[in-house]
């Protein structure tokens, strides 16, 4: 009778992932790799900070434009002098 033996897989997604994690762990022991990771982290933090400022200014400008638009199109401005673009007083 033939014995069925379990064959250990040496290739596969799990072993590739384990190999990459082992290489990453060994690589982080080297000082220049740690410097590269730190530089990447600083670059990412700086990029996020600049993106946050740009998005904040964009949203502030859009909010300001919406507020001005709502104010200038308002029916509450009863007098003609208060209308945007209208004369401040009647010409004689």
HUWO-V179113 format. One record per run of one state. SS is the DSSP state (@ for helix, = for strand, . for the rest). FROM is the first residue (numbers start at 1). LEN is the number of residues. If there is no record, write none. Layout:
{{SS FROM LEN} {SS FROM LEN}}
This chain:
{{. 1 12} {@ 13 15} {. 28 3} {@ 31 42} {. 73 7} {@ 80 3} {. 83 10}}
